[in-house]
Every structure is written in structure tokens, then in C-alpha cells.
């Protein structure tokens, strides 16, 4: 009996590990080796970017995925609690990319049924990086989540609440980290 349980746990861990190794997120706009482009930087709070959300694509979602969620988070924000720059959930399972500028306030480039919710800026749209001038380089972690369900929330939901639902329904995730300093 104990041996069977160990075999089951081992197979489960191997399966989860293979999901994690195969599920991938890439971007034509973001790189881990170059600073974030001015196109993706916020236009406000002393920053003079274009505030265009990056192009993102993902592949190899695991069987059982019912929807996707995407977040962009700065863990280095001075608030001590990080800063949510973008939250999109209920991305249909047949979608494998978001076009550049999908995060605009009109959501015209966002897939049907996908919902943007409240960021730390207090808006339901993409808000680009804008760390304090002279501060250390900040990390911007963009993560795509394969979820076992859709999320029963709306565009007025807080980032923390949406993240709670994401974590509860996560099958696997893939991330990329870009940097910005001014």
C-alpha cells in the first residue's frame, strides 16, 4: 500500500514537472537580457513611454486547461507589497497569444471573453513600468497560467482577489522576467 502511494506521488510529480518544462511563454517585445523598450513604459508619473502592452505567446498548455490568466507584477516596488501592472483572466483555451496593445483601455485587441481587472494603478488595463528615478533596476515578471476553470470575477475585482483565484485554479505557469530602471 505504502509503495503504491509512493509510486503515485512520483508519477504525479514527474507529470507536473513535464508540464512545467513544456509550457512556455515568449515575447517579441520583452527580453531578459535587455531593458524594457520605451513602447512598454508607462506614460505618466514622470515616465514618458507609450504604455503599449507587449506581444506575448505561449505554447504546450497541459491537457485539462479550461482557460488562461496573465499577470505582470513588479516585486521590487517600494510599497513593500509589489505592484500589479496587468491582470487578464478568462482567456479562452483556444487562444495562444496576445497581440501588442491588447491591454489598452478599450480592450479592442483582447480576445473575446477575456477580462482585464484592476491593477495597482486602479484601472482595468495595462500600466507599464515606471519605477522611481534613481531606484535600482526593477523586475517585471510576466506570467501565463493554465487554469482548470474560468474565474467568476469581473473587471472591478482587485488584483489580489484575482491572484487568489488564479493560484487556486492553477495547473501550471510559465514566466519571463524583464528589467527596467530610470
Secondary structure by P-SEA (a helix, b strand, c coil): caaaaaaaaaaaaaaaaaaaacccccccccccccccccccccccccccccbbbbbbbbccccccccbbbbbbbbcccccccbbbcbbbccccccccccccccccccccccccccccccccccccccccccccccccbbbbbbbbbbccccccccccccaaaaaaaaaaacccccbbbbbbcc
